[in-house]
Amino acid sequence: KQEVTQIPAALSVPEGENLVLNCSFTDSAIYNLQWFRQDPGKGLTSLLLIQSSQREQTSGRLNASLDKSSGRSTLYIAASQPGDSATYLCAVRPGGATNKLIFGTGTLLAVQP
Amino acid sequence: SQTIHQWPATLVQPVGSPLSLECTVEGTSNPNLYWYRQAAGRGLQLLFYSVGIGQISSEVPQNLSASRPQDRQFILSSKKLLLSDSGFYLCAWSARGAGDQRAKNIQYFGAGTRLSVL
């Protein structure tokens, strides 16, 4: 059974700092991995999607890497801003035809001005 | 552009009462549709997904059911709510059919419904 874990559960950093969020999964047979952002009481916004054949994806100040064999992904946020404060969730799509996602419990990020 | 609507935004219901949450998608056709629940201190859990009208797959046994009466409408229901049904319910859609594989893999979420069962 696929399990997704995110460390740390919460993180507080001063503005301008670079930071890394971690995601690990127990079954390396994944189709893809996504990083989402969730603001308090809101829905999710997709940030980056990495296919199983890819090693990383970049969007602006965000860079996500994937090491499928070791069951790990990282989300790197450069030059953090207070507006980056949110919960960050990673989710894996298991191999197979069904487009369902298995989510981690998230990392709550607070960027202090 | 595509949009997804969920309502209501918040709901407080007594134990034993029925439930109906609605989700509609605009700007696309024949989407995959999903219902997730986010309970306090737990990750998002997929409850149901649908690949077409009347086609519902349940991921976990529970007190809830889902229906898809129209192509872009997904309804989450219960006949009698339990305390454990409290949580944040999210509807999502993803594209189907021919086209960009990356686009088909991305799920787009609604704003969610906060359900409190008392």
Boltz contact constraints between the chains, C-beta under 6 A:
constraints:
  - contact:
      token1: [A, 32]
      token2: [B, 105]
      max_distance: 6.0
  - contact:
      token1: [A, 42]
      token2: [B, 111]
      max_distance: 6.0
  - contact:
      token1: [A, 43]
      token2: [B, 90]
      max_distance: 6.0
  - contact:
      token1: [A, 43]
      token2: [B, 109]
      max_distance: 6.0
  - contact:
      token1: [A, 43]
      token2: [B, 110]
      max_distance: 6.0
  - contact:
      token1: [A, 43]
      token2: [B, 111]
      max_distance: 6.0
  - contact:
      token1: [A, 43]
      token2: [B, 112]
      max_distance: 6.0
  - contact:
      token1: [A, 44]
      token2: [B, 109]
      max_distance: 6.0
  - contact:
      token1: [A, 46]
      token2: [B, 106]
      max_distance: 6.0
  - contact:
      token1: [A, 49]
      token2: [B, 105]
      max_distance: 6.0
  - contact:
      token1: [A, 49]
      token2: [B, 106]
      max_distance: 6.0
  - contact:
      token1: [A, 99]
      token2: [B, 32]
      max_distance: 6.0
  - contact:
      token1: [A, 99]
      token2: [B, 94]
      max_distance: 6.0
  - contact:
      token1: [A, 100]
      token2: [B, 46]
      max_distance: 6.0
  - contact:
      token1: [A, 100]
      token2: [B, 49]
      max_distance: 6.0
  - contact:
      token1: [A, 103]
      token2: [B, 43]
      max_distance: 6.0
  - contact:
      token1: [A, 103]
      token2: [B, 44]
      max_distance: 6.0
  - contact:
      token1: [A, 104]
      token2: [B, 43]
      max_distance: 6.0
  - contact:
      token1: [A, 105]
      token2: [B, 43]
      max_distance: 6.0
